[in-house]
Amino acid sequence: MNFEGITPELMALFGVGFWHAAIVFLRIGAMVSIMPGFGEQFTPTQIRLVSGLVFTAIVAPAIPQIPMPQSVMQYAGLMATEAVIGLALGVVLRMFMHMLQTAGSIAAQSTSLSQMLGGAGADPMPALGAVLWISGIALAMMMDLHIRAAELMIRSYELFPVGRFPEAAGLSEWGVHRVSVTFSTAFTLSAPFLITAVLYNLTLGVVNRAMPQLMVVMIGAPVITTGGLIILMAGAPMILEVWSRDLMMFFANPGAGVQ
């Protein structure tokens, strides 16, 4: 084979196995760079790189041998295609963390906890979102996220063959489905806080109507804050259980939502 722009000596040095692993790394590296746990902003770049190389060493032997590119342009096309597929998979997994952050933001705004205990992550977020976010990362790691991610990476070569750019219609349909699931589930997870906030405001309205001279806001603010913390303590295990079940369901059927 004559690889344009690369000497035969370099081809002989690296061999077919090197190019097979290099093409696999294009997809795996892009996915690992933004997936939960491994791709967090507080994770050092060196750790992300090593994680991508380790996942590549796991995935590369498990898939059929990828033909060596015949030209630099062909390899450039593989770079673009595999990077897009890897980023799409990573973004979908990242949406599960946004699910917890969105649920925490809704809950915090409902219970007057949006300004307390924030700043746990690289991006500013309310207290409840930070608590659920870091708890979700820990729970995912305890549930063998690395194993499930490796299985997804291997299965992705059945969903998205090497060198074939994903169809725009199918990819957009899949993405819209995952976004809708993310926000609908986030709203469901924050439902206890929303119901409490509605009851709280109705109660304040009734009390204020009955006793206009009473400063109901001064009395009610500590109540809703304390209630939000109590609901978080009692409801966080159930919230994380529902979230982890949805995450495992995605790993079991990553192509759900596409006709």
C-alpha positions in Angstrom: 0.0 0.0 0.0 1.2 3.5 -0.8 0.2 5.9 1.9 0.5 9.4 0.4 2.9 11.6 2.3 4.2 8.9 4.7 7.3 6.9 4.0 7.3 3.1 3.7 9.7 3.0 6.6 7.2 4.7 8.8 4.4 2.3 7.7 6.6 -0.7 8.4 7.5 0.7 11.9 3.9 1.2 13.0 2.1 -1.6 11.0 -1.6 -2.4 10.6 -2.2 -2.8 14.3 -1.1 0.7 15.1 -3.5 2.3 12.6 -6.4 0.1 13.8 -5.8 1.3 17.4 -5.4 4.9 16.2 -8.7 4.9 14.4 -10.4 3.4 17.4 -8.9 6.1 19.6 -10.5 8.8 17.5 -13.9 7.7 18.6 -13.1 6.6 22.1 -11.0 9.6 22.9 -13.7 12.0 21.9 -16.3 10.1 23.9 -14.1 9.8 27.1 -13.3 13.6 27.0 -16.8 14.6 27.9 -18.5 11.5 29.4 -19.4 11.6 33.1 -16.7 10.9 35.7 -13.8 10.6 33.3 -14.5 13.9 31.4 -15.3 16.2 34.3 -13.7 19.7 34.1 -11.9 19.0 37.4 -10.3 15.8 36.0 -6.7 16.6 34.9 -6.1 16.4 31.1 -3.5 13.7 31.7 -6.0 11.5 33.4 -8.4 11.9 30.5 -5.7 11.0 28.0 -4.7 7.9 29.9 -8.4 6.9 30.3 -8.9 7.2 26.6 -5.8 5.1 25.9 -6.9 2.4 28.4 -10.4 2.2 26.9 -8.8 2.0 23.4 -6.7 -0.9 24.6 -9.9 -2.6 25.8 -12.1 -1.9 22.7 -9.6 -2.3 19.9 -9.2 -6.1 20.2 -12.9 -6.6 20.6 -13.9 -5.2 17.1 -13.0 -6.5 13.6 -9.8 -5.2 12.1 -10.3 -1.8 10.5 -8.7 -1.5 7.0 -5.7 0.8 6.9 -6.4 4.1 5.2 -5.1 4.4 1.7 -4.4 8.1 1.7 -4.1 11.1 4.0 -7.5 12.3 2.8 -9.1 9.0 3.7 -7.6 9.2 7.2 -8.8 12.8 7.5 -12.3 11.6 6.7 -12.1 8.9 9.3 -11.0 11.5 11.9 -14.0 13.7 11.2 -16.5 10.8 11.2 -15.2 9.0 14.3 -14.8 12.2 16.3 -18.4 13.2 15.6 -19.7 9.8 16.6 -17.6 9.8 19.8 -18.8 13.3 20.7 -22.4 12.3 20.1 -22.1 9.3 22.4 -20.3 11.4 25.1 -22.9 14.2 24.9 -25.7 11.7 25.4 -24.0 10.4 28.5 -23.3 13.9 29.7 -27.0 14.6 29.5 -27.6 12.3 32.5 -25.5 14.7 34.6 -27.4 17.6 33.3 -30.5 15.7 34.3 -29.4 15.8 37.9 -28.3 19.4 37.7 -31.6 20.6 36.2 -33.6 18.7 38.8 -31.4 20.3 41.5 -31.9 23.8 40.0 -35.7 23.4 39.9 -35.7 22.1 43.5 -33.4 24.8 44.7 -35.5 27.6 43.1 -38.6 26.1 44.6 -37.3 25.9 48.2 -35.1 29.0 48.4 -31.9 27.1 48.5 -30.4 28.4 45.2 -27.8 30.6 46.9 -26.6 28.2 49.6 -23.6 25.8 49.5 -23.0 26.3 45.8 -19.7 26.2 43.8 -19.0 22.5 44.2 -18.4 22.0 40.5 -16.5 23.8 37.8 -19.8 25.5 36.7 -21.8 27.5 39.2 -24.9 25.6 40.2 -27.4 25.6 43.2 -26.7 23.6 46.3 -29.2 20.8 45.5 -27.8 20.5 42.0 -24.2 20.2 43.3 -25.2 17.6 45.9 -27.1 15.5 43.3 -24.4 15.9 40.7 -21.5 14.7 42.8 -23.6 11.9 44.3 -24.6 10.8 40.8 -20.9 10.6 39.8 -20.1 8.5 42.9 -23.1 6.2 42.3 -22.3 5.7 38.7 -18.7 4.7 39.5 -20.0 2.3 42.2 -22.3 0.7 39.5 -19.3 0.0 37.3 -19.6 2.9 34.9 -16.3 2.0 33.3 -17.5 -1.5 32.4 -20.8 -0.2 31.0 -19.0 2.5 29.1 -16.6 -0.1 27.5 -19.6 -2.2 26.5 -21.3 0.8 24.9 -18.1 1.7 23.0 -18.0 -1.8 21.6 -21.7 -1.8 20.7 -21.3 1.6 19.1 -19.5 0.0 16.1 -22.8 -1.9 15.4 -24.9 1.3 15.7 -22.4 3.5 13.8 -20.1 1.6 11.4 -16.5 2.8 11.0 -16.1 5.5 8.3 -19.8 5.9 7.7 -21.0 9.4 8.7 -24.3 9.1 10.7 -27.4 10.1 8.9 -28.5 13.6 9.9 -32.2 12.6 10.3 -31.5 9.6 12.5 -28.9 11.4 14.6 -31.1 14.4 15.2 -34.1 12.2 16.1 -31.9 10.3 18.6 -30.6 13.6 20.1 -34.0 15.2 20.4 -35.4 12.0 22.1 -32.5 12.1 24.6 -33.0 15.8 25.3 -36.7 15.4 25.9 -36.1 12.4 28.2 -33.5 14.5 30.1 -35.8 17.4 30.9 -39.0 15.3 31.5 -37.1 13.1 33.9 -35.5 16.1 35.6 -38.9 17.6 36.2 -40.1 14.2 37.6 -37.2 14.0 40.0 -37.8 17.5 41.3 -41.6 16.9 41.8 -41.5 16.5 45.6 -39.9 19.9 45.9 -42.3 21.5 43.5 -45.3 20.1 45.3 -43.9 21.3 48.6 -43.4 24.8 47.2 -47.0 24.9 45.9 -48.4 23.9 49.3 -46.1 26.4 51.0 -47.2 29.3 48.9 -50.9 28.3 49.2 -50.5 28.2 53.0 -48.8 31.6 53.1 -51.6 33.0 51.0 -54.3 31.7 53.3 -52.4 32.9 56.4 -51.7 36.3 54.9 -55.4 36.7 54.0 -56.5 35.8 57.5 -53.8 37.9 59.3 -52.6 40.8 57.0 -50.6 42.3 59.8 -48.4 39.2 60.2 -45.1 39.1 58.3 -45.7 35.7 56.8 -42.5 35.8 54.6 -40.3 36.2 57.7 -41.9 33.2 59.3 -42.3 31.1 56.2 -38.7 31.4 54.8 -37.1 29.3 57.4 -39.9 26.7 57.1 -39.5 26.2 53.3 -35.7 26.1 53.7 -35.8 23.5 56.4 -38.5 21.6 54.5 -36.3 21.5 51.4 -33.4 20.1 53.4 -35.6 17.5 54.9 -37.0 16.5 51.6 -33.5 16.3 50.2 -32.4 14.0 53.0 -35.4 11.7 52.6 -35.8 11.9 48.8 -32.2 11.9 47.5 -31.9 8.0 47.7 -35.1 7.6 45.6 -34.0 10.4 43.2 -30.7 8.7 42.6 -32.3 5.3 42.3 -34.6 6.5 39.5 -31.7 8.3 37.8 -29.4 5.2 38.0 -32.1 3.0 36.6 -32.6 5.3 33.6 -28.8 5.3 33.1 -28.6 1.5 33.1 -31.6 1.3 30.8 -29.7 3.6 28.3 -26.7 1.3 28.5 -28.9 -1.7 27.8 -30.6 0.0 24.8 -28.6 3.0 23.6 -30.6 3.2 20.4 -34.0 3.8 22.0 -35.9 6.6 20.4 -34.9 6.0 16.8 -37.4 4.5 14.4 
